[in-house]
Amino acid sequence: MDLTSLLYVIVALLIFFFVIRVFKGIIKFLIIALILVVCIWLYMKYGFRIPISI
């Protein structure tokens, strides 16, 4: 294995790890946003009748 192919492999791995980290961040953000939306929707639907204390 010569140096250029090794460099290609390293660059590909770095890009791969970066994409996975970004993807995880996006998924986490989407899950948090979804939970917030569901909580707000439930509060709008039932919250006026149910006293919610945070």
mmCIF file as Biopython writes it, N, C-alpha, C and O atoms, coordinates in Angstrom:
data_model
#
loop_
_atom_site.group_PDB
_atom_site.id
_atom_site.type_symbol
_atom_site.label_atom_id
_atom_site.label_alt_id
_atom_site.label_comp_id
_atom_site.label_asym_id
_atom_site.label_entity_id
_atom_site.label_seq_id
_atom_site.pdbx_PDB_ins_code
_atom_site.Cartn_x
_atom_site.Cartn_y
_atom_site.Cartn_z
_atom_site.occupancy
_atom_site.B_iso_or_equiv
_atom_site.auth_seq_id
_atom_site.auth_asym_id
_atom_site.pdbx_PDB_model_num
ATOM 1   N N  . MET A ? 1  ? 0.850   -1.187 0.000  1.0 0.0 1  A 1 
ATOM 2   C CA . MET A ? 1  ? 0.000   0.000  0.000  1.0 0.0 1  A 1 
ATOM 3   C C  . MET A ? 1  ? 0.892   1.246  0.000  1.0 0.0 1  A 1 
ATOM 4   O O  . MET A ? 1  ? 1.665   1.476  0.930  1.0 0.0 1  A 1 
ATOM 5   N N  . ASP A ? 2  ? 0.766   2.032  -1.056 1.0 0.0 2  A 1 
ATOM 6   C CA . ASP A ? 2  ? 1.614   3.219  -1.131 1.0 0.0 2  A 1 
ATOM 7   C C  . ASP A ? 2  ? 0.972   4.388  -0.389 1.0 0.0 2  A 1 
ATOM 8   O O  . ASP A ? 2  ? -0.117  4.266  0.172  1.0 0.0 2  A 1 
ATOM 9   N N  . LEU A ? 3  ? 1.664   5.512  -0.400 1.0 0.0 3  A 1 
ATOM 10  C CA . LEU A ? 3  ? 1.296   6.630  0.469  1.0 0.0 3  A 1 
ATOM 11  C C  . LEU A ? 3  ? 0.002   7.307  0.019  1.0 0.0 3  A 1 
ATOM 12  O O  . LEU A ? 3  ? -0.795  7.741  0.852  1.0 0.0 3  A 1 
ATOM 13  N N  . THR A ? 4  ? -0.211  7.397  -1.308 1.0 0.0 4  A 1 
ATOM 14  C CA . THR A ? 4  ? -1.385  8.136  -1.786 1.0 0.0 4  A 1 
ATOM 15  C C  . THR A ? 4  ? -2.678  7.405  -1.435 1.0 0.0 4  A 1 
ATOM 16  O O  . THR A ? 4  ? -3.661  8.028  -1.035 1.0 0.0 4  A 1 
ATOM 17  N N  . SER A ? 5  ? -2.672  6.082  -1.589 1.0 0.0 5  A 1 
ATOM 18  C CA . SER A ? 5  ? -3.883  5.332  -1.256 1.0 0.0 5  A 1 
ATOM 19  C C  . SER A ? 5  ? -4.150  5.381  0.250  1.0 0.0 5  A 1 
ATOM 20  O O  . SER A ? 5  ? -5.302  5.436  0.681  1.0 0.0 5  A 1 
ATOM 21  N N  . LEU A ? 6  ? -3.074  5.360  1.047  1.0 0.0 6  A 1 
ATOM 22  C CA . LEU A ? 6  ? -3.221  5.491  2.495  1.0 0.0 6  A 1 
ATOM 23  C C  . LEU A ? 6  ? -3.829  6.848  2.842  1.0 0.0 6  A 1 
ATOM 24  O O  . LEU A ? 6  ? -4.693  6.951  3.712  1.0 0.0 6  A 1 
ATOM 25  N N  . LEU A ? 7  ? -3.362  7.889  2.143  1.0 0.0 7  A 1 
ATOM 26  C CA . LEU A ? 7  ? -3.898  9.232  2.353  1.0 0.0 7  A 1 
ATOM 27  C C  . LEU A ? 7  ? -5.381  9.282  1.989  1.0 0.0 7  A 1 
ATOM 28  O O  . LEU A ? 7  ? -6.186  9.881  2.702  1.0 0.0 7  A 1 
ATOM 29  N N  . TYR A ? 8  ? -5.731  8.644  0.870  1.0 0.0 8  A 1 
ATOM 30  C CA . TYR A ? 8  ? -7.136  8.598  0.470  1.0 0.0 8  A 1 
ATOM 31  C C  . TYR A ? 8  ? -7.990  7.916  1.539  1.0 0.0 8  A 1 
ATOM 32  O O  . TYR A ? 8  ? -9.083  8.381  1.862  1.0 0.0 8  A 1 
ATOM 33  N N  . VAL A ? 9  ? -7.476  6.806  2.086  1.0 0.0 9  A 1 
ATOM 34  C CA . VAL A ? 9  ? -8.214  6.080  3.118  1.0 0.0 9  A 1 
ATOM 35  C C  . VAL A ? 9  ? -8.403  6.952  4.355  1.0 0.0 9  A 1 
ATOM 36  O O  . VAL A ? 9  ? -9.490  6.992  4.931  1.0 0.0 9  A 1 
ATOM 37  N N  . ILE A ? 10 ? -7.333  7.658  4.767  1.0 0.0 10 A 1 
ATOM 38  C CA . ILE A ? 10 ? -7.414  8.518  5.954  1.0 0.0 10 A 1 
ATOM 39  C C  . ILE A ? 10 ? -8.430  9.634  5.733  1.0 0.0 10 A 1 
ATOM 40  O O  . ILE A ? 10 ? -9.250  9.916  6.606  1.0 0.0 10 A 1 
ATOM 41  N N  . VAL A ? 11 ? -8.371  10.272 4.554  1.0 0.0 11 A 1 
ATOM 42  C CA . VAL A ? 11 ? -9.310  11.358 4.251  1.0 0.0 11 A 1 
ATOM 43  C C  . VAL A ? 11 ? -10.743 10.835 4.229  1.0 0.0 11 A 1 
ATOM 44  O O  . VAL A ? 11 ? -11.654 11.479 4.750  1.0 0.0 11 A 1 
ATOM 45  N N  . ALA A ? 12 ? -10.938 9.657  3.621  1.0 0.0 12 A 1 
ATOM 46  C CA . ALA A ? 12 ? -12.276 9.079  3.567  1.0 0.0 12 A 1 
ATOM 47  C C  . ALA A ? 12 ? -12.802 8.787  4.972  1.0 0.0 12 A 1 
ATOM 48  O O  . ALA A ? 12 ? -13.970 9.042  5.264  1.0 0.0 12 A 1 
ATOM 49  N N  . LEU A ? 13 ? -11.940 8.251  5.841  1.0 0.0 13 A 1 
ATOM 50  C CA . LEU A ? 13 ? -12.349 7.967  7.218  1.0 0.0 13 A 1 
ATOM 51  C C  . LEU A ? 13 ? -12.704 9.244  7.963  1.0 0.0 13 A 1 
ATOM 52  O O  . LEU A ? 13 ? -13.693 9.285  8.695  1.0 0.0 13 A 1 
ATOM 53  N N  . LEU A ? 14 ? -11.892 10.296 7.777  1.0 0.0 14 A 1 
ATOM 54  C CA . LEU A ? 14 ? -12.172 11.576 8.436  1.0 0.0 14 A 1 
ATOM 55  C C  . LEU A ? 14 ? -13.521 12.130 7.993  1.0 0.0 14 A 1 
ATOM 56  O O  . LEU A ? 14 ? -14.318 12.567 8.822  1.0 0.0 14 A 1 
ATOM 57  N N  . ILE A ? 15 ? -13.777 12.113 6.680  1.0 0.0 15 A 1 
ATOM 58  C CA . ILE A ? 15 ? -15.060 12.599 6.154  1.0 0.0 15 A 1 
ATOM 59  C C  . ILE A ? 15 ? -16.204 11.759 6.706  1.0 0.0 15 A 1 
ATOM 60  O O  . ILE A ? 15 ? -17.251 12.287 7.079  1.0 0.0 15 A 1 
ATOM 61  N N  . PHE A ? 16 ? -15.994 10.441 6.754  1.0 0.0 16 A 1 
ATOM 62  C CA . PHE A ? 16 ? -17.010 9.518  7.259  1.0 0.0 16 A 1 
ATOM 63  C C  . PHE A ? 16 ? -17.365 9.843  8.706  1.0 0.0 16 A 1 
ATOM 64  O O  . PHE A ? 16 ? -18.540 9.945  9.057  1.0 0.0 16 A 1 
ATOM 65  N N  . PHE A ? 17 ? -16.324 10.006 9.556  1.0 0.0 17 A 1 
ATOM 66  C CA . PHE A ? 17 ? -16.573 10.313 10.965 1.0 0.0 17 A 1 
ATOM 67  C C  . PHE A ? 17 ? -17.262 11.665 11.111 1.0 0.0 17 A 1 
ATOM 68  O O  . PHE A ? 17 ? -18.159 11.821 11.940 1.0 0.0 17 A 1 
ATOM 69  N N  . PHE A ? 18 ? -16.841 12.649 10.302 1.0 0.0 18 A 1 
ATOM 70  C CA . PHE A ? 18 ? -17.449 13.973 10.367 1.0 0.0 18 A 1 
ATOM 71  C C  . PHE A ? 18 ? -18.928 13.909 10.000 1.0 0.0 18 A 1 
ATOM 72  O O  . PHE A ? 18 ? -19.772 14.499 10.674 1.0 0.0 18 A 1 
ATOM 73  N N  . VAL A ? 19 ? -19.233 13.177 8.914  1.0 0.0 19 A 1 
ATOM 74  C CA . VAL A ? 19 ? -20.623 13.044 8.473  1.0 0.0 19 A 1 
ATOM 75  C C  . VAL A ? 19 ? -21.460 12.367 9.553  1.0 0.0 19 A 1 
ATOM 76  O O  . VAL A ? 19 ? -22.592 12.774 9.814  1.0 0.0 19 A 1 
ATOM 77  N N  . ILE A ? 20 ? -20.892 11.318 10.186 1.0 0.0 20 A 1 
ATOM 78  C CA . ILE A ? 20 ? -21.641 10.614 11.233 1.0 0.0 20 A 1 
ATOM 79  C C  . ILE A ? 20 ? -21.905 11.539 12.416 1.0 0.0 20 A 1 
ATOM 80  O O  . ILE A ? 20 ? -22.998 11.521 12.981 1.0 0.0 20 A 1 
ATOM 81  N N  . ARG A ? 21 ? -20.908 12.353 12.802 1.0 0.0 21 A 1 
ATOM 82  C CA . ARG A ? 21 ? -21.113 13.276 13.921 1.0 0.0 21 A 1 
ATOM 83  C C  . ARG A ? 21 ? -22.188 14.298 13.591 1.0 0.0 21 A 1 
ATOM 84  O O  . ARG A ? 21 ? -23.059 14.577 14.415 1.0 0.0 21 A 1 
ATOM 85  N N  . VAL A ? 22 ? -22.130 14.861 12.379 1.0 0.0 22 A 1 
ATOM 86  C CA . VAL A ? 22 ? -23.141 15.841 11.965 1.0 0.0 22 A 1 
ATOM 87  C C  . VAL A ? 22 ? -24.519 15.188 11.943 1.0 0.0 22 A 1 
ATOM 88  O O  . VAL A ? 22 ? -25.503 15.774 12.394 1.0 0.0 22 A 1 
ATOM 89  N N  . PHE A ? 23 ? -24.578 13.959 11.410 1.0 0.0 23 A 1 
ATOM 90  C CA . PHE A ? 23 ? -25.841 13.236 11.301 1.0 0.0 23 A 1 
ATOM 91  C C  . PHE A ? 23 ? -26.431 12.983 12.680 1.0 0.0 23 A 1 
ATOM 92  O O  . PHE A ? 23 ? -27.631 13.163 12.889 1.0 0.0 23 A 1 
ATOM 93  N N  . LYS A ? 24 ? -25.572 12.557 13.642 1.0 0.0 24 A 1 
ATOM 94  C CA . LYS A ? 24 ? -26.029 12.336 15.015 1.0 0.0 24 A 1 
ATOM 95  C C  . LYS A ? 24 ? -26.571 13.625 15.622 1.0 0.0 24 A 1 
ATOM 96  O O  . LYS A ? 24 ? -27.607 13.619 16.286 1.0 0.0 24 A 1 
ATOM 97  N N  . GLY A ? 25 ? -25.863 14.730 15.390 1.0 0.0 25 A 1 
ATOM 98  C CA . GLY A ? 25 ? -26.317 16.013 15.911 1.0 0.0 25 A 1 
ATOM 99  C C  . GLY A ? 25 ? -27.669 16.399 15.347 1.0 0.0 25 A 1 
ATOM 100 O O  . GLY A ? 25 ? -28.545 16.865 16.076 1.0 0.0 25 A 1 
ATOM 101 N N  . ILE A ? 26 ? -27.841 16.202 14.019 1.0 0.0 26 A 1 
ATOM 102 C CA . ILE A ? 26 ? -29.108 16.537 13.374 1.0 0.0 26 A 1 
ATOM 103 C C  . ILE A ? 26 ? -30.228 15.665 13.927 1.0 0.0 26 A 1 
ATOM 104 O O  . ILE A ? 26 ? -31.323 16.157 14.200 1.0 0.0 26 A 1 
ATOM 105 N N  . ILE A ? 27 ? -29.955 14.352 14.097 1.0 0.0 27 A 1 
ATOM 106 C CA . ILE A ? 27 ? -30.983 13.446 14.612 1.0 0.0 27 A 1 
ATOM 107 C C  . ILE A ? 27 ? -31.365 13.833 16.035 1.0 0.0 27 A 1 
ATOM 108 O O  . ILE A ? 27 ? -32.546 13.846 16.383 1.0 0.0 27 A 1 
ATOM 109 N N  . LYS A ? 28 ? -30.352 14.155 16.871 1.0 0.0 28 A 1 
ATOM 110 C CA . LYS A ? 28 ? -30.632 14.559 18.247 1.0 0.0 28 A 1 
ATOM 111 C C  . LYS A ? 28 ? -31.486 15.824 18.260 1.0 0.0 28 A 1 
ATOM 112 O O  . LYS A ? 28 ? -32.445 15.930 19.025 1.0 0.0 28 A 1 
ATOM 113 N N  . PHE A ? 29 ? -31.122 16.796 17.390 1.0 0.0 29 A 1 
ATOM 114 C CA . PHE A ? 29 ? -31.878 18.041 17.318 1.0 0.0 29 A 1 
ATOM 115 C C  . PHE A ? 29 ? -33.317 17.779 16.887 1.0 0.0 29 A 1 
ATOM 116 O O  . PHE A ? 29 ? -34.252 18.363 17.436 1.0 0.0 29 A 1 
ATOM 117 N N  . LEU A ? 30 ? -33.493 16.889 15.892 1.0 0.0 30 A 1 
ATOM 118 C CA . LEU A ? 30 ? -34.838 16.575 15.411 1.0 0.0 30 A 1 
ATOM 119 C C  . LEU A ? 30 ? -35.669 15.916 16.500 1.0 0.0 30 A 1 
ATOM 120 O O  . LEU A ? 30 ? -36.849 16.228 16.655 1.0 0.0 30 A 1 
ATOM 121 N N  . ILE A ? 31 ? -35.054 14.993 17.266 1.0 0.0 31 A 1 
ATOM 122 C CA . ILE A ? 31 ? -35.783 14.315 18.338 1.0 0.0 31 A 1 
ATOM 123 C C  . ILE A ? 31 ? -36.203 15.316 19.406 1.0 0.0 31 A 1 
ATOM 124 O O  . ILE A ? 31 ? -37.338 15.276 19.882 1.0 0.0 31 A 1 
ATOM 125 N N  . ILE A ? 32 ? -35.286 16.222 19.789 1.0 0.0 32 A 1 
ATOM 126 C CA . ILE A ? 32 ? -35.617 17.234 20.799 1.0 0.0 32 A 1 
ATOM 127 C C  . ILE A ? 32 ? -36.731 18.139 20.285 1.0 0.0 32 A 1 
ATOM 128 O O  . ILE A ? 32 ? -37.667 18.451 21.022 1.0 0.0 32 A 1 
ATOM 129 N N  . ALA A ? 33 ? -36.636 18.562 19.021 1.0 0.0 33 A 1 
ATOM 130 C CA . ALA A ? 33 ? -37.661 19.428 18.445 1.0 0.0 33 A 1 
ATOM 131 C C  . ALA A ? 33 ? -39.009 18.714 18.410 1.0 0.0 33 A 1 
ATOM 132 O O  . ALA A ? 33 ? -40.044 19.316 18.693 1.0 0.0 33 A 1 
ATOM 133 N N  . LEU A ? 34 ? -38.991 17.431 18.062 1.0 0.0 34 A 1 
ATOM 134 C CA . LEU A ? 34 ? -40.230 16.655 18.003 1.0 0.0 34 A 1 
ATOM 135 C C  . LEU A ? 34 ? -40.863 16.540 19.384 1.0 0.0 34 A 1 
ATOM 136 O O  . LEU A ? 34 ? -42.076 16.693 19.527 1.0 0.0 34 A 1 
ATOM 137 N N  . ILE A ? 35 ? -40.038 16.266 20.412 1.0 0.0 35 A 1 
ATOM 138 C CA . ILE A ? 35 ? -40.550 16.169 21.779 1.0 0.0 35 A 1 
ATOM 139 C C  . ILE A ? 35 ? -41.143 17.506 22.215 1.0 0.0 35 A 1 
ATOM 140 O O  . ILE A ? 35 ? -42.207 17.546 22.832 1.0 0.0 35 A 1 
ATOM 141 N N  . LEU A ? 36 ? -40.446 18.608 21.892 1.0 0.0 36 A 1 
ATOM 142 C CA . LEU A ? 36 ? -40.963 19.936 22.244 1.0 0.0 36 A 1 
ATOM 143 C C  . LEU A ? 36 ? -42.298 20.197 21.566 1.0 0.0 36 A 1 
ATOM 144 O O  . LEU A ? 36 ? -43.232 20.691 22.198 1.0 0.0 36 A 1 
ATOM 145 N N  . VAL A ? 37 ? -42.393 19.866 20.269 1.0 0.0 37 A 1 
ATOM 146 C CA . VAL A ? 37 ? -43.637 20.090 19.528 1.0 0.0 37 A 1 
ATOM 147 C C  . VAL A ? 37 ? -44.770 19.271 20.130 1.0 0.0 37 A 1 
ATOM 148 O O  . VAL A ? 37 ? -45.884 19.770 20.288 1.0 0.0 37 A 1 
ATOM 149 N N  . VAL A ? 38 ? -44.487 18.007 20.467 1.0 0.0 38 A 1 
ATOM 150 C CA . VAL A ? 38 ? -45.519 17.149 21.061 1.0 0.0 38 A 1 
ATOM 151 C C  . VAL A ? 38 ? -45.958 17.700 22.410 1.0 0.0 38 A 1 
ATOM 152 O O  . VAL A ? 38 ? -47.150 17.720 22.713 1.0 0.0 38 A 1 
ATOM 153 N N  . CYS A ? 39 ? -44.988 18.155 23.235 1.0 0.0 39 A 1 
ATOM 154 C CA . CYS A ? 39 ? -45.333 18.718 24.543 1.0 0.0 39 A 1 
ATOM 155 C C  . CYS A ? 39 ? -46.193 19.961 24.388 1.0 0.0 39 A 1 
ATOM 156 O O  . CYS A ? 39 ? -47.191 20.119 25.091 1.0 0.0 39 A 1 
ATOM 157 N N  . ILE A ? 40 ? -45.808 20.854 23.461 1.0 0.0 40 A 1 
ATOM 158 C CA . ILE A ? 40 ? -46.584 22.078 23.245 1.0 0.0 40 A 1 
ATOM 159 C C  . ILE A ? 40 ? -47.977 21.734 22.735 1.0 0.0 40 A 1 
ATOM 160 O O  . ILE A ? 40 ? -48.960 22.343 23.158 1.0 0.0 40 A 1 
ATOM 161 N N  . TRP A ? 41 ? -48.070 20.751 21.819 1.0 0.0 41 A 1 
ATOM 162 C CA . TRP A ? 41 ? -49.365 20.356 21.278 1.0 0.0 41 A 1 
ATOM 163 C C  . TRP A ? 41 ? -50.258 19.775 22.371 1.0 0.0 41 A 1 
ATOM 164 O O  . TRP A ? 41 ? -51.442 20.100 22.456 1.0 0.0 41 A 1 
ATOM 165 N N  . LEU A ? 42 ? -49.673 18.905 23.214 1.0 0.0 42 A 1 
ATOM 166 C CA . LEU A ? 42 ? -50.442 18.333 24.324 1.0 0.0 42 A 1 
ATOM 167 C C  . LEU A ? 42 ? -50.885 19.423 25.287 1.0 0.0 42 A 1 
ATOM 168 O O  . LEU A ? 42 ? -52.002 19.389 25.804 1.0 0.0 42 A 1 
ATOM 169 N N  . TYR A ? 43 ? -50.000 20.399 25.529 1.0 0.0 43 A 1 
ATOM 170 C CA . TYR A ? 43 ? -50.358 21.487 26.436 1.0 0.0 43 A 1 
ATOM 171 C C  . TYR A ? 43 ? -51.498 22.317 25.845 1.0 0.0 43 A 1 
ATOM 172 O O  . TYR A ? 43 ? -52.420 22.704 26.563 1.0 0.0 43 A 1 
ATOM 173 N N  . MET A ? 44 ? -51.437 22.590 24.541 1.0 0.0 44 A 1 
ATOM 174 C CA . MET A ? 44 ? -52.501 23.348 23.888 1.0 0.0 44 A 1 
ATOM 175 C C  . MET A ? 44 ? -53.821 22.578 23.928 1.0 0.0 44 A 1 
ATOM 176 O O  . MET A ? 44 ? -54.893 23.167 24.070 1.0 0.0 44 A 1 
ATOM 177 N N  . LYS A ? 45 ? -53.724 21.246 23.798 1.0 0.0 45 A 1 
ATOM 178 C CA . LYS A ? 45 ? -54.936 20.431 23.719 1.0 0.0 45 A 1 
ATOM 179 C C  . LYS A ? 45 ? -55.527 20.194 25.108 1.0 0.0 45 A 1 
ATOM 180 O O  . LYS A ? 45 ? -56.732 20.352 25.302 1.0 0.0 45 A 1 
ATOM 181 N N  . TYR A ? 46 ? -54.683 19.815 26.079 1.0 0.0 46 A 1 
ATOM 182 C CA . TYR A ? 46 ? -55.181 19.422 27.399 1.0 0.0 46 A 1 
ATOM 183 C C  . TYR A ? 46 ? -54.680 20.310 28.533 1.0 0.0 46 A 1 
ATOM 184 O O  . TYR A ? 46 ? -55.191 20.232 29.650 1.0 0.0 46 A 1 
ATOM 185 N N  . GLY A ? 47 ? -53.683 21.154 28.257 1.0 0.0 47 A 1 
ATOM 186 C CA . GLY A ? 47 ? -52.975 21.849 29.332 1.0 0.0 47 A 1 
ATOM 187 C C  . GLY A ? 47 ? -53.830 22.848 30.088 1.0 0.0 47 A 1 
ATOM 188 O O  . GLY A ? 47 ? -53.552 23.150 31.248 1.0 0.0 47 A 1 
ATOM 189 N N  . PHE A ? 48 ? -54.880 23.370 29.436 1.0 0.0 48 A 1 
ATOM 190 C CA . PHE A ? 48 ? -55.715 24.351 30.101 1.0 0.0 48 A 1 
ATOM 191 C C  . PHE A ? 48 ? -56.592 23.684 31.149 1.0 0.0 48 A 1 
ATOM 192 O O  . PHE A ? 48 ? -57.042 24.334 32.093 1.0 0.0 48 A 1 
ATOM 193 N N  . ARG A ? 49 ? -56.834 22.396 30.986 1.0 0.0 49 A 1 
ATOM 194 C CA . ARG A ? 49 ? -57.637 21.662 31.962 1.0 0.0 49 A 1 
ATOM 195 C C  . ARG A ? 49 ? -56.761 20.982 33.007 1.0 0.0 49 A 1 
ATOM 196 O O  . ARG A ? 49 ? -57.182 20.792 34.148 1.0 0.0 49 A 1 
ATOM 197 N N  . ILE A ? 50 ? -55.532 20.615 32.614 1.0 0.0 50 A 1 
ATOM 198 C CA . ILE A ? 50 ? -54.634 19.919 33.535 1.0 0.0 50 A 1 
ATOM 199 C C  . ILE A ? 50 ? -53.582 20.907 34.018 1.0 0.0 50 A 1 
ATOM 200 O O  . ILE A ? 50 ? -52.864 21.478 33.197 1.0 0.0 50 A 1 
ATOM 201 N N  . PRO A ? 51 ? -53.469 21.127 35.328 1.0 0.0 51 A 1 
ATOM 202 C CA . PRO A ? 51 ? -52.401 22.008 35.818 1.0 0.0 51 A 1 
ATOM 203 C C  . PRO A ? 51 ? -51.037 21.330 35.703 1.0 0.0 51 A 1 
ATOM 204 O O  . PRO A ? 51 ? -50.798 20.295 36.326 1.0 0.0 51 A 1 
ATOM 205 N N  . ILE A ? 52 ? -50.149 21.916 34.909 1.0 0.0 52 A 1 
ATOM 206 C CA . ILE A ? 52 ? -48.817 21.349 34.694 1.0 0.0 52 A 1 
ATOM 207 C C  . ILE A ? 52 ? -47.801 22.240 35.392 1.0 0.0 52 A 1 
ATOM 208 O O  . ILE A ? 52 ? -47.716 23.435 35.109 1.0 0.0 52 A 1 
ATOM 209 N N  . SER A ? 53 ? -47.039 21.662 36.293 1.0 0.0 53 A 1 
ATOM 210 C CA . SER A ? 53 ? -45.984 22.415 36.974 1.0 0.0 53 A 1 
ATOM 211 C C  . SER A ? 53 ? -44.637 21.828 36.591 1.0 0.0 53 A 1 
ATOM 212 O O  . SER A ? 53 ? -44.411 20.628 36.742 1.0 0.0 53 A 1 
ATOM 213 N N  . ILE A ? 54 ? -43.739 22.678 36.094 1.0 0.0 54 A 1 
ATOM 214 C CA . ILE A ? 54 ? -42.410 22.226 35.680 1.0 0.0 54 A 1 
ATOM 215 C C  . ILE A ? 54 ? -41.404 22.642 36.740 1.0 0.0 54 A 1 
ATOM 216 O O  . ILE A ? 54 ? -40.212 22.366 36.602 1.0 0.0 54 A 1 
#
